[in-house]
Amino acid sequence: MKAVRYHDYGGPEVLGYEDAPIPEPGQGEILVRVHAAGVNPADRQIRAGLRFRREKPFAFIPGCEVSGVVERTGSEVTEFAVDDEVYGMTGFGGGYAEYVAVAAGKLGRKPASLDHVHAAALPVAALTAWDALFEVGGLAAGQKVLIHAAAGGVGHLAVQLAKWRGAQVIGTASAGNEAFLRQLGVDVFIDYRTTAFDSVVRDVDMVLDLIPREADAATDALARETMARSWAVLKHGGIQVSICANPPPGPDAAARGLRGAYAGAKPGRDLLNRIAGLVDDGTLKPTVGTILPLREARQAHELIQRGHTRGKIVLQIEAP
Ligand SMILES: NC(=O)c1ccc[n+]([C@@H]2O[C@H](COP(=O)([O-])OP(=O)(O)OC[C@H]3O[C@@H](n4cnc5c(N)ncnc54)[C@H](OP(=O)(O)O)[C@@H]3O)[C@@H](O)[C@H]2O)c1
């Protein structure tokens, strides 16, 4: 099969478009014929050797989410059959390829109303947004949430899920994303480049930090500063949730009953099927800002590194 692989940690230039063996599905696994693979900041962090560094992992195929079709099932797989359309998380890698073997429990039925490119945009971002807003953040109808980086992969889905829950949503992004975010339902838009959010926001129940880290030193510094300043806009008993780092407590956090917490994607079939239902009933709509062929994974990593993606970047696998 064709796959994007690398043989050492490094910059986007280590990504090669190569021949690789088709993986063998083990017990409880499914061999998926991949049609599209989502691109995540984590893919580039792993490629750079910044996260999940392991001894001798090479040759490594990146890509932690896909949409495709069941090619073959391993032993003890009962939930899916050959030719079923599936989507989900692969783990930390394997997705940038024509085939990937995935634990059946990490896959759900692909939303019927979406093509594979748009379905591949969902698993990581939607599962993460769900965990942050609902499982960790406990967002309820009538509450107010401030979402930092509302226009990105996770952010644009978090906006829609928070609106669906019945919350009021304040979203930050740069000016070019205002119309996009208003169309997704953001009630209050803040251009983080021209307006200090803490000069206009007060008494929110939840702050959700999604600002991509490690794009460059300036973005990193701004993300840390944003996190520190966010305590002030929470109401008594509020929560700051980050999917990037555990928020260090603010100076008066304990006295004001504030909490900080980390959230992240938890792969699982039930939630993927629920998310597919929300897509098919028109509640949730993934935006794919950039579609590239698999062989252009290098360009995808250069783009994701800049930290200014609208919606998601997705790699499309050409028919063999
Ligand atoms: N814990 C987990 O399981 C998990 C899962 C997924 C992602 N993550 C992490 O979460 C972060 C976000 O992921 P993602 O996929 O959503 O990233 P992404 O799609 O690359 O995010 C890009 C967005 O960030 C916005 N942005 C950049 N700097 C900003 C700032 N200072 N204030 C407000 N918005 C800003 C950009 O808006 P403008 O272009 O308008 O500036 C752009 O729309 C990454 O660090 C990723 O590693 C963690």
The ligand as a MOL file (V3000), in Angstrom:
LIG
                    3D

  0  0  0     0  0            999 V3000
M  V30 BEGIN CTAB
M  V30 COUNTS 48 52 0 0 0
M  V30 BEGIN ATOM
M  V30 1 N -6.2230 16.8510 24.7220 0
M  V30 2 C -6.6100 16.3580 23.5470 0
M  V30 3 O -7.1000 15.2200 23.4440 0
M  V30 4 C -6.4940 17.2270 22.3280 0
M  V30 5 C -7.2440 16.9080 21.1820 0
M  V30 6 C -7.1680 17.7510 20.0800 0
M  V30 7 C -6.3330 18.8610 20.1110 0
M  V30 8 N -5.5850 19.1030 21.2270 0 CHG=1
M  V30 9 C -4.6970 20.2900 21.2770 0
M  V30 10 O -5.5580 21.4320 21.2840 0
M  V30 11 C -5.0110 22.4890 20.5040 0
M  V30 12 C -6.0290 22.9140 19.4580 0
M  V30 13 O -6.2480 21.8590 18.5490 0
M  V30 14 P -6.9950 22.1540 17.1680 0
M  V30 15 O -6.9680 20.9220 16.3660 0
M  V30 16 O -8.2880 22.8340 17.4160 0 CHG=-1
M  V30 17 O -5.9410 23.2200 16.5590 0
M  V30 18 P -6.0510 24.1000 15.2330 0
M  V30 19 O -7.1950 23.6510 14.3980 0
M  V30 20 O -4.7060 24.1220 14.6240 0
M  V30 21 O -6.3800 25.5660 15.8210 0
M  V30 22 C -6.2700 26.6260 14.9400 0
M  V30 23 C -7.0960 27.7980 15.4420 0
M  V30 24 O -6.4610 28.4070 16.5630 0
M  V30 25 C -6.8040 29.7940 16.5170 0
M  V30 26 N -5.8520 30.5560 17.3080 0
M  V30 27 C -4.4970 30.5690 17.2400 0
M  V30 28 N -3.9890 31.3940 18.1890 0
M  V30 29 C -5.0570 31.9260 18.8710 0
M  V30 30 C -5.1950 32.8310 19.9630 0
M  V30 31 N -4.1350 33.3690 20.5760 0
M  V30 32 N -6.4420 33.1230 20.4150 0
M  V30 33 C -7.5290 32.5950 19.8060 0
M  V30 34 N -7.4650 31.7350 18.7610 0
M  V30 35 C -6.2340 31.3950 18.3080 0
M  V30 36 C -6.7590 30.1520 15.0530 0
M  V30 37 O -7.6300 31.2350 14.8220 0
M  V30 38 P -7.1050 32.4720 13.9070 0
M  V30 39 O -6.6260 31.8540 12.6190 0
M  V30 40 O -8.3140 33.3190 13.7540 0
M  V30 41 O -5.9630 33.0790 14.6790 0
M  V30 42 C -7.2490 28.8620 14.3640 0
M  V30 43 O -8.5970 28.9200 13.9710 0
M  V30 44 C -3.6890 21.9590 19.9450 0
M  V30 45 O -2.6300 22.3880 20.8020 0
M  V30 46 C -3.8250 20.4420 20.0460 0
M  V30 47 O -2.5960 19.7760 20.2020 0
M  V30 48 C -5.6490 18.3230 22.3440 0
M  V30 END ATOM
M  V30 BEGIN BOND
M  V30 1 1 1 2
M  V30 2 2 2 3
M  V30 3 1 2 4
M  V30 4 1 4 5
M  V30 5 2 4 48
M  V30 6 2 5 6
M  V30 7 1 6 7
M  V30 8 2 7 8
M  V30 9 1 8 9
M  V30 10 1 8 48
M  V30 11 1 9 10
M  V30 12 1 9 46
M  V30 13 1 10 11
M  V30 14 1 11 12
M  V30 15 1 11 44
M  V30 16 1 12 13
M  V30 17 1 13 14
M  V30 18 2 14 15
M  V30 19 1 14 16
M  V30 20 1 14 17
M  V30 21 1 17 18
M  V30 22 2 18 19
M  V30 23 1 18 20
M  V30 24 1 18 21
M  V30 25 1 21 22
M  V30 26 1 22 23
M  V30 27 1 23 24
M  V30 28 1 23 42
M  V30 29 1 24 25
M  V30 30 1 25 26
M  V30 31 1 25 36
M  V30 32 1 26 27
M  V30 33 1 26 35
M  V30 34 2 27 28
M  V30 35 1 28 29
M  V30 36 1 29 30
M  V30 37 2 29 35
M  V30 38 1 30 31
M  V30 39 2 30 32
M  V30 40 1 32 33
M  V30 41 2 33 34
M  V30 42 1 34 35
M  V30 43 1 36 37
M  V30 44 1 36 42
M  V30 45 1 37 38
M  V30 46 2 38 39
M  V30 47 1 38 40
M  V30 48 1 38 41
M  V30 49 1 42 43
M  V30 50 1 44 45
M  V30 51 1 44 46
M  V30 52 1 46 47
M  V30 END BOND
M  V30 END CTAB
M  END
